[in-house]
């Protein structure tokens, strides 16, 4: 609360007091004594007592005066302000001689005003008869005395609505600023993701196209044309690179379908252990080429779940493929897949000794198009869609997936899926 606000509050309280004082002044000038009957005639003649005006306090009760003050305070936007009041007579020196009307607690706050007025406002205003009235020079001197206790609290109470409104507008401004800043950051992030995706896609398509172009040029050579074995070799290269491009296109299209939630799972009873064995067989050659190994510890006795025959093997394939791709250079990859089951769920655990991930990367690993930053090095190929697809498929199968990783030591993916009910 500022001094200006407190001063403005006091000015309004004084204005309200003056309004009531002026209103009471109108009655003061025209009031005669309560006993208006002259003294009776005497034997030696008669005399008339001089009629004198009475006090305002004799005309109104304390409740009536309090009502007038309440209306005046309300008209000056001080409806919530607490006050105490008194009507008193004074001597010619302005000293109070007699208090004729007062509110219930006036005496209490009067004592406080006398001892400490720092947080109490005392307003005294004379009730004067109207100029030219019959009581102008005869009326006793009277004052209206208004005390406003706890002025600081009273000011805050009167300003409560404006303070609340200011706080609301402040919150709205901060919220708008936060939303604007958040939107800008998201737009920046989306722009970075878009650029990364375009760069990765360009690289992924440029390599097979260049290989196909070289194979076609080689097949035009006369020596190659006359050698059926070389023709077959270059044809197989073209076919392999073509299939590779088709797989990349399918990956992008599949991500688009998942984004639109247009993939309907065809759930069928499936043995998890068998699917893992079949998918693991596809990586034998890659692991042999790197002198690596893949150990299976499929100990789940009950491995029967409801799964899609296409998407479930794909998610297992993506996890193993990631473990192979993100293996350390000059270190043989070691991958271990295990399964265990309880009465309700089966847990699939895939561990590797690869490059691992930082805590920041682990938080974002399931985001679409996200890839750990490696600068302009494209030694690991892909669009950043594999783990996003895995997470989506696990969720679609009513399962849960989590990852634990230590940078430089490897990663562990754990999938929990519900077992098939009513197997009999």
N, C-alpha and C positions, 0 to 999 in steps of 0.2 A: 504494500500500500504506500503510495507516494504522498508527500505533503500537500500537493495540489488536490488530490482526491479527498484528503481529509478536510482541507479548507473548503472545498466545494460542498462537502457533506454538512459542515457546520453552517455554511451560508444558507442552505436549504432548511435546516432546523430553525435558524433564526427567522427566516422568512415565514415559516409556518407559525411560529410564536407571535410574530407581529400581526399576522392575519387574525388570529384569535383575539389579541389585545385590542385591535381596532374594532372588531365585532362587538366586544364587550363594552367598548367606549360609547357605542350608540345607545346602550341601555343606561349607562351611568348618568348621562346628562339629563334624562327625563324621569328619573326615579325620585319619588317623594318618600318621606318617612312612612314606615309601616303604619304608624298611628297618625292618621291624617285628620282626626277629629280634634277641634280646638278645645282649650280648657273651657268649662262652663262659666256662665255669667256670674259676677260677684255683686254684692250689694252696692259697693261704691263704684260700680261700673263694670266694664268687662275689658279683657285684654286678649289678644290673639298671640298664640305662640308662633314664633317664626318657623315656618315650614322649612325643614332642611332635607336635602337629598340623602338617600340611604346608600350603603355600599353595594357593589356588584355582587359580592359574595352572598348577600342576603337574598338575592333574586334567583341564584342558580345553586343546584347541588353539585357536589364534587363529581358525581357521575356525568352530569350534563356538561360540565366543563371538560371532563376527560373525553367525551364524545366529540366535542368541537375540536379539540386538539388532534384527535385521531384522524378526523376528516381533513384537517389542514395538513397534517404530516403525509397522509395518503396522496393528497393533491400535489405534493412536492416530491413524489416518488420515494417516500420514506415509510411506506406502509408496514414494513417489517421492523422498524426501529422501536426499541423499548424506551419509554421515558417516564419520569415522575414529575409532578407539578404541584404548585401551591398558589393560592390567592392570598395576599397579605396586605395589611395596612402599614404605612410608613409615616415617620415624622418628617418635618420640613428638611431634615438633613439626609433623608433617604434611608434611614435606619428602620429596619422592620420592628414594628411595635406589637403586631398581633397577626398570627396566621389564622385566617378564617376558614379557608377550604384547602384541603390537600389530599393527594393520593395516598394509597395505603403505605407505600414504602418511602415516601418522601423524606421522612425524618432520618432513615438509615443512610440514604445517599447524601443528605445535607451534611451529616457529620463527616462523610468521606471527602466532600468538597472542601470542608474546612481544613482537613489534614493533608490531603493529597489530591490535587486537581489535574494531574498529568494525563490521566486516561478518562476524565469525567468532564463533560462540557456543561457549564452552568449558564443559562440564558435568562436575563432579567429585563423585563420591558414594562414601562408604566402604562396604566390604564387611565387615560385622561378623558375628561368630558369633552364633548364636541364644542368647538368654538361658537360662542353666541348662545349657548344653551343656558337655562336658568340656574344650572348647578355648576357653571364654569368656575366660579370663584368660591363656591360653598362646599363642593364635594370633597370628601376626605381623600387623601392620597392613597392610591392602591397600585400594586404591581402584580404581574403574573410572572411566576418564577418556574422555569422548566429546566430539569436536570436530565441530561442524556448520559447514562452510565456506560462504561466500556465503549468509548467512541471507536476505538480501533476495531473491535469485534463488530460493532454496528455498521461501520463502513464496509467491512468485508462482507457482511450479510447482505447489504444493499447492492454490493457489486458482484455477488455470487453468480447471478445469471450471466453478466458480461464476462466474468472470469471463466465460467464453464463454456461459454460460447467461444471465447478466445482459445481455450484449451482444445475444443473440438476442431476449430479451424487449423490449429497447429498440428493436431494429429492428422487431419486430412492432407495438409501440405506435406508432412513427412511421409505419409502413405503414398501420395502421388509421386513424391521424389523417389521413394524406394521402388515403386512399380516402374517408373521411367528408367531408373538406373538398372534395375533387374532386366527389363526388356532390352535395353542397350547391350548389356552383357550377354544375354541369350542370343541376340542377333549377331554379336561378334563371334560367339562360340559356333553358331550355325554356319556363319561365313567361313570360319576356320575348318569346320567339318566338311563343308562343301568343297573347299579348295583341296583338302587332304584326299577326299574321295575322288575328285577329278584327277589329281596327280597319280593316285594309286591305280585308278581305272586306266588312265593313259599308259602307265607303265605295264600293267597286266596285259593289255591288248597289243601294245607295241611290240613286245617280245615275240609272241607267237606269229604276228604278222611278218616281222622281219625274218623269222625262221622259215616261214612258208615261202616268202619271196626268194630267199637264198636257195631253197630246195627246188623251186620252179626254174630258176636260172640255171641251176646245175643240171637239171633234166634236159635242158635245151642243148647241152654240150653233145657233140657228135659221138664222143667216146662213151658217154653215159647212155645215149640212146641205143647203142649197140650192145650194152651190157644189161641183161634182164635183172640180174641180181642187184645192181645199183639202182635201176629203175624202181624195183620193189622196195629198196631201202629208203629212197627219197619219198616214195609214195606213202610209206608207213609214217615217216616224219610229218608229212602234210596232214595225214589223217589224225595223228596224235595231237598235233597243235590245233587242229580244227575242233577236236573233241574238248581240248582244254578251254578254248574260247567259248564253246557251248556251255561248259560247266560254269564259267564265269558269268555268262548271261543268265543262266538259270539261277545262280546265287542272287543276282540283283533282282530278278523278277520275283523270286521267292520272298526276298526281304520286302518288296513292295506289297505283295499279297498279305504278308504278316502285318504290315503297317495298317492295311485296310481291314484287318481281321476277317479275311475272306477264306482262310484255310479251315476246312472242316476235317476233324480227325475221324478216321475210320478205325475205331477201337476193336481190337480182337485179342483173345487170350494169347499171351506171349510168354515164352520162357526167357528170362533175362540172361541167364548164363549162356544159352545157345546163341543169342544175338551177339553177345560180347565176343564169343569164340569166332563167329563168322566174320565180324568186322576186324578183329585182330589179325586174322589170316591175311587180310588185304595189305597189311603193313609189313609183312615178313621181308619182302625184297628191299624196301626202303631201309629197314633197320639193319639188315645184313650188309647193305651198302655202307652204312655208317658204323659197322661192327657193334651195333647196339643189341638190346634184348628187351623182350616184353614178357613179364611174368604174370600168370593168371592164378589167382587164389580165390576161386569161385566156390565159397563154402556155404552159400545160402542153400539150405535144403529145400525151402519153399521159395521159388523164384517166379511164380506165376502172377502176371499182372495184366491189366487191360491196356494195350498200347497200339499205336498206329504202326503198321508194318513198314511204312516208308520213313516217317519222321523219327521214330524212336531209334532205328539203326543209324540214321543220319546224325543225330545228336551225339551218339557214342563215337561215330566216325570223326566228328569235328573235334571232340576232346582229345582223341588219340593223335589226330593230325596236328593239333596245336602242340602237343607234347613233343612230336617229332620235329616240327618246324622250329620251335623255340629251344632246341637243345644247344648246348655249348659247342663252340668250335673246338675241334681237336679233342673232344671228350665223347666217348661212346655213350649214347642215350640209354638210360635205364628207366623203363616204364613198368609200373606195377598196378594191376587192376584187381581189386578184391570185392567180394559181395558177402554180406551177412544179412540175416533176416530175423525179425522178431514176429510176434503174432499179427502185427498190423502192417508193417512196412518192410521194404527191402532197401538196404543202403549200398550204393555203388561208390567205390572210392578209387580214384585214379591219382597215382603219385608219379612224379618225374624228378629227374636231377638236372633240369634245364636252367635257363638263365634267371628264372624267378621274376618277381615283380615287386615294385615299391608299394608302400601302403597307399599312396595316391593313385597308382595304377589299379590296384585291387578294387578301390572304390568305384572306378569307372569302367571296369573291364567288361561289364555286361551291357554298356551303352552302345547303341547302334552307331556304326562307322568309327568307333573309337579304336585307336591303335596307339601303343606306347611309342613315344617320340624317339625316332632314331635319326633325325636330321634328314638328309637326302639319300640315305643308304637304304636300298631296297633289297637287302639280302633275305628278308622274310616277306613272302608275297601274300597278298590278300587285301580285302576291302574293309576289314574290321567288322564283318557281319557274322562271323562264325559263332562267337560266344553269345552274341545277342540272340541268335537263332536258338542256341542251346537253352538259354534262359527262358525264352518264349515257349519252347516245346516242353520243358520241364513243368512250367506253370500250367500249360494246357493239359498235362497229364496229372494235374493236382498234386504235384510234387514240390520239393524245395531243393535248391542248390546253394552251396557256399564254397568259397575258395580261401585257402590259407597259402600264403606264399612268402618266401624270404628271398630278397634280391641276391642273386648269385648262387643260390642253393637249390632252388626248385619250387614247384607248386603242387598243391594237393586239392583236387576237386572232389566234393562229396555231394552225391545226389541221393535224395530219399524219396521213394515212390510208394504209393499204397498198394498192398497186395490185393489180388483178385478175391472177391468174396464169393462164397457159395461155390467152391470148386467142385463139389460133388454134383 
